[in-house]
Amino acid sequence: MDLNRGKFPFYYMTLYEFKSLPEQEQYPKLFNEGEFTTYRLEPNARFALYDLEKFFVEVEYEPKSNKIVNKFCRWSKIGVIF
């Protein structure tokens, strides 16, 4: 438990804290609190980029199964190429 969370009104979750959450908690946080930024289409995959607090999360979807197959976290917002 992070003791600073309740003390500072502008607390931001870190990438480490996000990755420490169980997966069943990561996706609701991402989809409810993250801001959809853009998407990219590939022949066998779809990628969606979300801005979540101080980092990015890229979600890979498989069109055939219509399921999430992977997610990648990006630490810095500087130099992101999508």
Residue frames relative to the residue before (quaternion, step in Angstrom):
aa qw qx qy qz dx dy dz
M 1.0000 0.0000 0.0000 0.0000 0.00 0.00 0.00
D 0.3355 -0.7424 0.5483 0.1887 3.56 -0.93 0.91
L 0.3340 -0.7809 0.4978 0.1756 3.57 -0.51 1.18
N 0.6242 0.5593 -0.3417 0.4253 3.61 1.17 -0.42
R 0.4965 0.7048 -0.4157 0.2899 3.58 1.15 -0.53
G 0.7589 0.3815 -0.2222 0.4788 3.63 0.81 -0.88
K 0.6407 0.5753 -0.3159 0.3984 3.60 1.19 -0.38
F 0.7713 0.3107 -0.1567 0.5330 3.57 1.08 -0.65
P 0.4225 -0.7433 0.4536 0.2517 3.61 -0.63 1.08
F 0.7603 0.3307 -0.1987 0.5225 3.61 1.12 -0.49
Y 0.1858 0.8028 -0.5365 0.1821 3.54 0.95 0.91
Y 0.1114 -0.7783 0.6151 0.0593 3.57 -0.99 0.87
M 0.4713 -0.6519 0.5169 0.2928 3.53 -1.02 0.83
T 0.3563 -0.7246 0.5465 0.2221 3.55 -1.00 0.79
L 0.6600 -0.4815 0.3913 0.4237 3.54 -1.30 0.27
Y 0.6306 0.5408 -0.3288 0.4491 3.58 0.97 -0.84
E 0.6641 0.4952 -0.3061 0.4691 3.60 0.92 -0.88
F 0.6385 0.5250 -0.3269 0.4581 3.58 0.98 -0.83
K 0.6969 0.4656 -0.2754 0.4709 3.58 0.86 -0.95
S 0.6250 0.5430 -0.3325 0.4516 3.61 1.21 -0.43
L 0.5548 0.6000 -0.3980 0.4169 3.57 1.22 -0.36
P 0.5330 -0.5777 0.4842 0.3843 3.61 -1.13 0.47
E 0.6328 -0.5647 0.3615 0.3873 3.61 -1.07 0.66
Q 0.6485 0.5295 -0.3304 0.4357 3.60 0.98 -0.75
E 0.6738 0.4291 -0.2994 0.5218 3.61 1.28 -0.17
Q 0.5845 0.5976 -0.3710 0.4045 3.61 1.14 -0.56
Y 0.7047 0.4887 -0.2954 0.4211 3.59 0.75 -0.97
P 0.6519 0.4815 -0.3496 0.4701 3.67 0.85 -0.71
K 0.6326 0.5216 -0.3376 0.4624 3.60 0.98 -0.80
L 0.6674 0.5160 -0.2971 0.4473 3.55 0.90 -0.96
F 0.7570 0.4068 -0.2236 0.4599 3.58 0.73 -1.04
N 0.7020 0.4492 -0.2777 0.4778 3.62 1.11 -0.52
E 0.7950 0.2945 -0.1434 0.5106 3.58 1.00 -0.78
G 0.6090 0.5585 -0.3550 0.4373 3.58 1.19 -0.41
E 0.3484 -0.7148 0.5663 0.2167 3.53 -1.23 0.50
F 0.4031 -0.7031 0.5313 0.2470 3.56 -0.69 1.11
T 0.2054 -0.8170 0.5333 0.0770 3.57 -0.75 1.07
T 0.7605 -0.2453 0.2074 0.5643 3.57 0.74 -1.04
Y 0.2485 -0.7529 0.5814 0.1826 3.55 -1.30 0.01
R 0.1759 -0.7543 0.6234 0.1072 3.53 -1.32 0.33
L 0.2299 -0.7820 0.5699 0.1043 3.56 -0.96 0.94
E 0.0618 -0.7552 0.6525 0.0102 3.53 -0.99 0.96
P 0.6844 -0.4967 0.3139 0.4316 3.63 -1.13 0.38
N 0.8233 0.2005 -0.0925 0.5228 3.61 0.90 -0.83
A 0.7691 0.2655 -0.1648 0.5576 3.58 1.22 0.20
R 0.2052 -0.7215 0.6461 0.1411 3.50 -1.35 0.44
F 0.1342 -0.7909 0.5949 0.0498 3.57 -0.99 0.88
A 0.0909 -0.7731 0.6266 0.0370 3.56 -0.99 0.89
L 0.2226 -0.7813 0.5747 0.0990 3.55 -0.91 0.97
Y 0.0901 -0.7924 0.6033 0.0042 3.55 -0.85 1.09
D 0.3053 -0.7088 0.6127 0.1705 3.52 -1.14 0.82
L 0.0379 0.8078 -0.5838 0.0730 3.58 -0.48 1.19
E 0.8341 -0.1725 0.0410 0.5223 3.53 -0.35 1.35
K 0.8185 -0.2262 0.1700 0.4999 3.66 -0.31 -1.14
F 0.7334 0.3203 -0.2209 0.5574 3.60 1.18 0.44
F 0.4327 -0.6732 0.5361 0.2686 3.55 -1.35 0.16
V 0.1059 -0.7441 0.6523 0.0977 3.54 -1.27 0.51
E 0.1676 -0.7722 0.6089 0.0689 3.54 -0.83 1.07
V 0.1544 -0.7927 0.5874 0.0523 3.57 -0.77 1.07
E 0.2167 -0.7719 0.5887 0.1028 3.56 -0.90 1.01
Y 0.1346 -0.7803 0.6095 0.0399 3.54 -0.85 1.09
E 0.2686 -0.7178 0.6136 0.1900 3.56 -1.17 0.61
P 0.4112 -0.7567 0.4501 0.2360 3.59 -0.47 1.18
K 0.6284 0.5601 -0.3535 0.4080 3.63 0.95 -0.79
S 0.7767 0.3171 -0.1682 0.5175 3.56 0.85 -0.96
N 0.2918 -0.7736 0.4969 0.2634 3.58 1.31 -0.36
K 0.5284 0.6135 -0.4050 0.4248 3.55 1.02 0.90
I 0.5062 -0.5864 0.5296 0.3456 3.52 -1.31 0.41
V 0.1358 -0.8174 0.5569 0.0572 3.57 -0.81 1.00
N 0.8108 -0.0034 0.0210 0.5849 3.59 1.18 -0.37
K 0.0639 -0.7640 0.6344 0.0984 3.54 -1.30 0.25
F 0.1690 -0.7750 0.6063 0.0567 3.53 -1.10 0.80
C 0.2206 -0.7754 0.5797 0.1186 3.55 -0.87 0.93
R 0.1805 -0.7692 0.6083 0.0751 3.55 -0.98 0.93
W 0.4243 -0.7451 0.4652 0.2201 3.55 -0.65 1.14
S 0.8166 0.2442 -0.0987 0.5136 3.56 0.72 -1.05
K 0.3714 -0.7054 0.5553 0.2369 3.53 -1.17 0.60
I 0.5798 0.5691 -0.3799 0.4424 3.57 1.25 -0.04
G 0.8413 0.1737 -0.1409 0.4921 3.56 -0.85 0.95
V 0.3687 0.7205 -0.5109 0.2896 3.59 1.13 0.46
I 0.0992 -0.7736 0.6251 0.0305 3.53 -0.84 1.03
F 0.0455 -0.8209 0.5693 -0.0073 3.55 -0.62 1.07
